[in-house]
């Protein structure tokens, strides 16, 4: 078990289940004190309690609400006085043909997948700049590079997140703030268990993906992994259409 993140304060969004919880667990095992956030307080509390070592706390937050994000980061500042790692993981998907996609669905997906990471990154920068260091990891998708039909909002949001990643890395350079984007392929998370068509595709576990996120987080502070693509070996990707 690594102890490379000992003494570090980490925030993982969308951490009550799935990829977020797997990443939070890996960071805790690496010695970080982990703050998990999600909307559901009971699931969040159970998730935080499931992490070994007692170095985890759940702070509920609706990431579609700017005021709640501001309160979350104010609480982190009050409790810890710093933030060393932000993992923008929370995500949403609503699909369907373009001509049938509602404005409400589009707005919701963009709010969770792109607006929330912007708001969290902005708040993190306000903490990381004065401390002259920090790391941000955005959980993107291979849909940021190889789209599928009926995924307009999701694919657009992940393309936007990749753009936000690059600007964050550029603006953070002078302040020792690194930023990278981890693009997963198919991950066997709770949401996908109800979709038999998707389940028939090759899958990897959330923990297998989280291992890469942990490795990115443990890199020396002067090293930046700008982009990583991780997917099951047999998943269609290049030219998948």
Steps between C-alpha positions, in 0.01 A plus 500: 500500500638841397527792741594759240202726571547513877409844633316598181142627497295367208146574380316252276165598350229245423664276757206313658530211252661375181815657363505781756487265797765274347731799450433628853587156640824488305601848617425411861708183468782722374484706820290798394230652717205477264190717478218327313214703360169408336133593543374199696607547862425146618688334212782750545532423870506127433763548229725708727466245779600222263843649443771353718703702744243757606650766275180574310202730542185545293375852428174512306477739206279545194757585237240665278468774763779759501421615854533144634839459332618825655387377843675167446834665429454746786449201732815334364694821560368523857565134584832441327640834389613354168409275207766296322295291257166545326345216301211624285320170457125565533320434173160471337374342179172557316487371145268485205475622140598863451154600381343353814754622756337744739658827606459388861701183434772696318521757779516235774782304337702812428440628853636183662771406250646840410362788706563322832864415418551864402352623828700249704820580310444873551454447874801268516720754322410757765643262760787350302651821367585646843646165611702484176401152398231243438371244254169470316385182327195517274315179418414535133396227257614347174185674371711815507682356198286223348130578518199272476151575367240636739756646739506866400488656846741250657753513216488879483553527874801268494654686206456816706659339807807411296524865394461613862776258598745657258422856608527398866840343439616811316380750760622283786853467366639810674349391832612136504142382437481202266190375318430186303203326343435128543283366218331168591343254264232258622490470878267257675335750735153482655327706230610269221374182664148582377605530136537152357624626164788687663569215741564275201802715416844448655523660844762587758438549871486834675798396710707427191436853377560644848846344501595734215347801679703409809816479293429843348443644848825354631720651229768741623366857519715612207360225274172541314310229315289714272289219353448127548268261315409179682259245358443126473735355241216362286273803514437662162672840505700594192246572228221364715230734363 
